[in-house]
Amino acid sequence: MRNRAFPILALLASASFGLPPAEAWAQEEPSADAVIATFEKLSGVHAGLRRNHAKGLCASGSFQAGADAGALSASTLFSGQSVPVTARFSVSGPDPAVADTLKNPIGMALQFQLPGGELQNMTMIQVPVFLAAKPADFLELLQAQVPDPATGKTDPEKLKTYVANHPEFKNFAGWMATHNPPASYAETAFYSVHAFKFVDSGKKAQWVKWRFEPRDGEKFISDEEMTTLPKDFLAARLSERAQKGPILWDMVVVLGEKDDPIDNPTIPWPANRREIKAGTLTLTKVGEDAAGQCEDINYDPNLVSAGIETSPDPILAFRSSAYAVSYGKRLDEKAK
């Protein structure tokens, strides 16, 4: 099971979304334990590591907000002060040996240490949308990728059935099918996927999403490089880039309008929404220089500061319990 993408991604280039849907059935919301147990079936248990995004590296730096963001949210994240940040870059999936050259979503998680001991988490991926609208759908997708214990292979018919029954998967699949892995963690944008509510000092609310745009620009590897680059090139390139100077991203906040969905992360907001530059993320230490700083952090995106609120997105809400189960397991394993 080593060095492979999620099996579903192998279908992206050729998947037919016009397949006749199979008979649908009602699904109850799954338990976090069931989701984490399914992750463990994909490539085994890797003691002490996250059950998803197991492969990653730490980074650290600061965030400096601009004046426009402070007008939208009373969070001290946007006070204009320099805020310390602990970051973690990662490749999705439970296998810590997965190759960076495969088409897997990658992530950037941030924890901001705000004045007064308050914390703010942000957990993002480089895809503008998520792959499931509800926790039950997400579990179904994971279950469709569990290999047969006798053969070690995934049944492609299960994946085809999932795709046929879940048209909301199309946006994620389409993006992944047309984008190779990034040339570096420093050369890709990262998206919140979920909507959040900004509340200003006068209690006025605004629904938003955000992305972090790299100052180094966006770049993706070629088809040839997908077969020739080392499997751990992303970490190596980020460390090399940090030796040349600070790495910067601009935080861009997208302002939602009436009827923009706030409870379904598979649906993108219209491209013409107003945007503001909310601040700049600057990372100065990467890998061994920041070693260990991020690995004991539970980057639950529902941990938000006063002035920022979560949305009624069921996937976002479910992440708290799933992250907690994964976090508890790896802490127990490290303590043994």
Secondary structure by P-SEA (a helix, b strand, c coil): ccccccccccccccccccccccbbbbbccccaaaaaaaaaaacccccccccccccccccccbbbbcaaaaaccccccccccbbbbbbbbbccccccccccccccccbbbbbbbcccbbbbbbbbccccccccccaaaaaaaaaaaccccccccccaaaaaaaaaacccaaaaaaaaaacccccccccbbbbccbbbbbbccccbbbbbbbbbbbcccbbbbcaaaaaccccaaaaaaaaaaaaacbbbbbbbbbbbccccccccccccccccccccccbbbbbccccccccccccccccccccccccccccccccccaaaaaaaaaaaaaaaaaac
